[in-house]
Each structure stands twice: as structure tokens, then as C-alpha cells.
Amino acid sequence: MNFYEQTSSTELNEEVNTIKIGSSELEVKEVLGEPDSTEEIENGTQLIYGDSTDSNLEFQIEKGTIQRYFFSDEQYNKNKNVAIGSTRQDIITKYGENYYTRDDSGTEVLGYFDKYKGIDIEFSLDEGKIIGIEVSKINI
């Protein structure tokens, strides 16, 4: 959240297979079926789709609704047609110049805030290409 104040808002309409921040756990299961595994976390549950060595899609559920999701598989489309394997320039072309960057253990992360909807999206990059996408509810 160090970047929140200095980064201008960008309109985000993010979803994975019609599931978005605020969707219910029931909605996730109706769309994707039962998860391959679940984990109890500090304030809720993590639904994991994919095997234990390569979780392709994860949903963090708190109080019955999605607070965060992450995916690393190109089968999940983005609203702006930016997906796993897209380039850094693809992200900027589709989402605009109001982004922040940070380093996460040697991985470049490029992110955007939608301050009106209270959502953050972060793209993890390796050699300039997306390897993971995370969408989170902003808790300020």
C-alpha cells in the first residue's frame, strides 16, 4: 500500500470466468466446481484449483466472499485481453500509464488501483512477460 497515495486510479473490471472480488464462495463452486484443495487461512479459506505443485487458480474467501484471487494459467482470460504470457508493454497499452512497480523477491510487479471500487491488480513479470496475476480488495 506504499504506492496507493502516489498512484492515480484506473478503472478495473476484473473477473475470472464471471467470478470477481465480492463474489461468494458458492458462486465460485457453481462456476468452477469443487476446488482441488482448500486451506484454512488466518481470516478464512483458500480455494485452490490445480495440483499441489502448480496451483493455477486460488481464491481467498473471507466472511463468505472473495477478497483476493491469483492465477498463473493462460486459460483464464482478462477483461482487457491481458493474460499469462502477455508482455509488460501489453499491460501498459491496455491499462494505461497510472501504474506502480515494485520488486517481490526478485520478480518485477506492475500494479494498478481502482480507488472507487477498492480493487488492486498486480501483474508478476519474468523477463518482461506475465507469469501471474493477482486481484485484491483494497483494505485501507
C-alpha positions in Angstrom: 0.0 0.0 0.0 3.1 2.2 -0.1 2.1 3.2 -3.6 -1.6 4.0 -3.1 -1.4 7.7 -2.5 1.0 8.4 -5.3 -0.7 6.2 -7.9 -3.8 7.6 -9.8 -6.9 5.5 -10.1 -7.6 3.3 -13.1 -11.0 1.7 -13.8 -10.8 -2.0 -13.3 -13.5 -4.5 -14.3 -11.6 -7.7 -13.5 -13.1 -11.2 -13.4 -12.2 -14.8 -14.0 -14.9 -16.9 -15.7 -17.5 -14.3 -14.3 -16.1 -14.5 -10.8 -14.8 -11.2 -9.3 -13.9 -9.6 -6.0 -17.0 -9.8 -3.8 -18.4 -13.0 -5.4 -19.5 -15.6 -3.0 -17.8 -19.0 -2.3 -21.0 -20.6 -3.7 -20.6 -18.7 -7.0 -17.0 -19.9 -7.3 -18.1 -23.5 -6.8 -21.1 -23.2 -9.2 -18.8 -21.9 -12.0 -15.6 -23.9 -11.4 -16.8 -26.9 -9.4 -15.3 -28.1 -6.2 -11.7 -27.0 -5.6 -8.8 -29.5 -5.8 -7.9 -28.5 -2.3 -8.7 -26.0 0.4 -6.6 -24.4 3.1 -7.7 -22.7 6.3 -6.0 -19.3 6.5 -6.0 -16.6 9.2 -9.3 -15.0 8.4 -11.0 -17.5 6.1 -10.4 -20.2 3.5 -8.2 -20.6 0.4 -9.9 -22.5 -2.5 -7.2 -23.9 -4.8 -7.7 -25.2 -8.3 -4.8 -27.1 -9.7 -2.4 -29.6 -8.2 -0.3 -29.1 -5.2 2.9 -28.2 -7.1 1.2 -25.9 -9.6 -1.9 -24.1 -8.2 -3.3 -22.4 -11.3 -6.1 -20.5 -9.6 -6.5 -19.6 -5.9 -9.4 -17.7 -4.2 -9.1 -16.2 -0.8 -12.5 -16.3 0.9 -13.3 -14.2 4.0 -16.7 -13.8 5.5 -18.2 -15.8 2.6 -16.9 -13.5 -0.2 -13.8 -13.3 -2.4 -11.2 -10.9 -1.1 -8.3 -11.9 -3.4 -7.6 -14.2 -6.3 -4.5 -15.2 -8.1 -3.9 -17.2 -11.3 -0.9 -18.4 -13.3 -2.6 -20.2 -16.2 -3.2 -18.7 -19.6 -6.7 -20.3 -19.8 -8.1 -17.6 -17.6 -8.9 -14.5 -19.6 -8.8 -10.9 -18.5 -11.3 -8.2 -19.5 -8.7 -6.3 -21.4 -7.2 -9.4 -23.1 -4.1 -9.3 -21.0 -3.2 -12.8 -19.9 -0.3 -15.1 -18.8 2.5 -14.6 -21.4 1.4 -11.1 -22.3 4.2 -8.5 -22.2 4.8 -5.5 -19.9 4.0 -3.3 -22.9 0.7 -5.1 -23.5 -0.3 -4.3 -19.9 0.6 -0.6 -20.2 -1.1 -0.4 -23.6 -4.4 -1.9 -22.2 -4.4 -0.5 -18.7 -2.6 2.9 -19.1 0.2 4.8 -17.5 -1.2 5.1 -13.9 0.7 2.1 -12.5 3.3 1.4 -9.8 6.1 -1.0 -9.8 7.7 -2.9 -7.0 10.1 -5.8 -6.5 8.8 -9.0 -4.9 11.8 -11.3 -4.1 13.4 -10.5 -7.5 10.2 -10.6 -9.5 9.0 -7.3 -11.1 5.4 -6.5 -10.2 3.4 -3.9 -12.1 0.1 -2.8 -10.4 -3.0 -0.6 -10.7 -5.5 0.6 -8.2 -9.2 1.3 -8.8 -9.8 3.6 -5.9 -13.5 3.9 -6.5 -14.2 0.2 -6.4 -11.5 -0.6 -3.9 -9.6 -3.1 -6.1 -5.9 -3.6 -6.9 -4.5 -5.7 -9.7 -0.8 -6.8 -9.8 1.0 -8.5 -12.7 4.1 -10.5 -11.8 6.6 -10.4 -14.6 9.6 -12.6 -15.6 11.8 -11.4 -18.4 9.1 -8.8 -19.3 6.2 -11.4 -19.6 3.3 -12.0 -17.2 3.7 -15.2 -15.1 1.0 -14.4 -12.5 -2.0 -12.1 -12.0 -3.4 -11.2 -8.6 -6.6 -9.1 -7.9 -7.3 -8.0 -4.4 -9.8 -6.0 -2.4 -8.0 -2.9 -1.1 -8.1 -2.7 2.7 -7.2 0.9 3.7 
